Amino acid sequence: MSDPVRVAVIGAGAITQVAHLPVLRRLPGVEVCAICDSDIGKAQALAGRFDVKETFDDIEEVLKYARPTAVAICTPNHLHEIHVVSALAAGAHVLCERPLALTLAGVERVLQASEKYGRRVMVGMNHRFRSDVQAVRGFLAGGDIGVLQAIRCGWYTFQPSRNLVAWRLRRQEAGGGAFLDLGLQLLDLGLWLAAWPAAKRIAAHTMGQGKDSVEDMATALIVCENGVSLSIDVSWRHMGEAERFWFDLVGTKGSARVQPLRVFKETHGTVTDVTPTGASVFSGRDEGGCERPAAARPARLAPRTGCRLSLGRRRARRAPVTMPTRQAAGLVALGAVLLTTSYPPFHLPLLSFLTVAPAVVLVRRFEGERDPRRALRWGFWYGFVSQGAALYWLVVALWHFTSLSALGYVATIAIFGLWHAVLFWLVVRVRLRLPLVPLAIVFPVAWTAVEWAIGHQGDIRFPWLGLGSSLTDASVLVQWADVAGARGVTWWLSWCSVMLVEGILGSTFRWRPLAALLATVFCAWAYGAWRERTLPISEVGTVGLIQPNEGFREKWDPRHADSVVGKLVAMSRALEAHGRVALLVWPEAAVPGYLQPSWDSSIARLARESRTPILTGGIYGEPHPDGSYDYFNAAFYFDSSGSWRRYPIYEKHYLVPVVERVPFVPARLMQSVPGVGRWSGGFARGLTLPVYESALGRFGVVICYESAFEDLARRYRQSGAEFLVNITNDAWYGRTAGPYQHAAHLVMRAIETRMGIARAANDGISELLDPLGHSYAETGLEQEASVSDRLRTSDVIPLYVRLGDWVGTLCVLTTLGFAGVLAMDVWRSRGPQ
């Protein structure tokens, strides 16, 4: 005698208790070897009732230890696909409750797994195997009712929410409501009886309680290419005497009805009832004579239907829902416009909440199309075009160095494009793999992680356009950066874009996402208003800022060098004449080269005579015993006695790629290339963070675009700095958006660390910022200026300084976790078959 067929039942819900277990126990040659459910207590209770030996709470353990021949999948809808594929991979045949998956692409993946592992998979479409349906199919095949023309069917039940398990009401878990529960069976039955004609036109309408909830009523009309029409009407809200079910077929020579079975045909000009006698239906009729829901009846295994399910012209049906190229390109262009105008010099804080909305729309569409490849492609173009628009000034800036500036610009934005490609692809893949994780979590987390990665990519790190910095023109809304940092604001703004899209776009307007968004805006405003009223701020003394406005090329002309230093000294003396200052700040590389003795003497004399410390930028060389040396973009601190040698030199940490430090290759190699060699930097990178003592307090120095790196300011604050000094050139930006974007970084640094900041730029913008990020004593662009004002700072050490970039770290770890799940799927799919 052959061994029994070992069947494991996955899921211990109502369909298992009412249909599968009672029938399986009565089938000869079948043994129910295990019951699996996340509620192990329910599984054990059923096992005792139906005399099943083993229970589990994990399908992987069932497949590993129970070794079933076949598996019945009766879990919630969103788990069907993954459970079916796991069972097929373990070598089991599968009977799955409907639906097989939540999407067409999911069904195709299941069918591919069926072919790959050589196992059968069948969906519980039990209506096909009713005796009355089989009788109707015989009449169709024999031509008794002629050529099929139309099918009219419907199913009305009363299913109040309290009678349904919670997951059936959530779209992400159920996939659908009344139509998926009732209409899918009618759709399958109609197409099956009609021999699977290809659909030509489809019209449908659903009604429900909200976008996230499933529909409770639906109607659909399918017109097929062979002329057959199929209309379906279903409802969970039928309030009548009894449940209603009808399934009528109309042919050229007759008609048929299922439940109760009736068949009529034309005979010699009259209508004849040819309903066969003895064609019984399943037991269980209600008082009105109608059969009870098929959902309460057992599904029967077919003798052999094959592993493939005929889906008609699958590719042809998918094409119309694919986002048109023009629409995708339009969203990319819109994203570029929003990103560019959300940053200075534009003052449009509202746009910060919309900036990445086009990216969210694109991701949602690619997720709906289940097309990560298109997401990858369009993600690249989104990053390339949007960053290219916002960073257009790079061409102007690099033009000072080489006529090949366009190549550097294209390379820079291409890197951004690659990161955005990975971002789009990852978000779509994660949403398809983990549909329970909402887009409002996946997208902001991935966006913030990519922003973190751009700031940590070695010699080409360039965290210039952090999304959080776009809101600095509404500083009251970003005061909470003292808790979460700029990346916390980035996460929030990207989340806001998701909520806007979720609330506004879709079949119905949804107020809850918009209400949640407005609530967070109010909370941010309330915190900011409270912080601005309560933060203790003190004035520590007067700082003088010198803005010489030296031309980019003239400054480095050796014949002009002495006059550069002479001009700085003269402007400083003139400023001192209007009132004594406690610290003079000159810009980055204010001394045009190495500190020569004559310049050293002039600066020292100015400091002694005015009794004012001076911080200036210049180039510093550090010799080695073997005769070689490193040179640095540096800052020198002259105290009031005119001495600088007793203090450490600040050497710039983060160097501009190519211009200051050639990335990845020896500088000498790049310097040998015509056209770029002259401007290929070989600066060494500084390692120390000196904190200087002054009458105003202790301060740290950041040079040029180091202001974009939040870790420097935070580490200075941790080391005891009471304020920051930023020295920069900025002449190479020209009159573009570059200098305005550059200055915006310091607003976030001031708020994150609650320190005052003094900024001296060669040709502007020079300014002072208080610990709330408010700018004052601000100069204009491309003008010679010297300003002084009282520096305001605070002794508050905010939570962000203590915790560091915890939001960025969490987002990176979470993103790596998502990537790990995807990697495990790939590893499993490539494992031994």
Secondary structure, DSSP 8 states (H G I E B T S, - for coil): ----EEEEEE--SHHIIIIIHHHHHHSTTEEEEEEE-SSHHHHHHHHHHHT--EEES-HHHIIIII--SEEEE-S-GGGHHHHHHHHHHTT-EEEE-S-S-SSHHHHHHHHHHHHHHT--EEE--GGGG-HHHHHHHHHHHHTTT-SEEEEEEEEE-B--GGGS-GGGGBHHHHS-SHIIIIIHHHHHHHHHHTT---EEEEEEEEEES-SSB-EEEEEEEEEETTS-EEEEEEESB--SSS-EEEEEEEESSEEEEETTTEEEEEETTEEEE---TT----S-B-TTS-B--GGGS-----S---S----SSHHHHHGGGS--HHHHHHHHHHHHHHHHHHSTT---HHHHTTTTHHHHHHHHHHHHHT-HHHHHHHHHHHHHHHHHHHTTHHHHHHHTT-TTHHHHHHHHHHHHHHHHHHHHHHHHHHHHH-TTS-HHHHHHHHHHHHHHHHTTSGGG---TT-GGGGGGGGGGGGTTHHHHHHHHHHHHHHHHHHHHHHHHSSSS--HHHHHHHHHHHHHHHHHHHHHHHH---EEEEEEEEEE----HHHHT-GGGHHHHHHHHHHHHHHHHHTS--SEEE--TT-S-SB--HHHHHHHHHHHHHHT--EEEEEEEEEE-TTS-EEEEEEEEEE-TTS--TTS--EE-SS--BTTTB-SSS-HHHHHTSTTTGGG--B---------B--TT--EEEEEGGGGG-HHHHHHHHHTT-SEEEEEE--GGG-SSSHHHHHHHHHHHHHHHHT-EEEEEESSS--EEE-TT--EES---SS--EEEEEEEEE-----HHHHH-SHHHHHHHHHHHHHHHHHHHHHHHHTS--
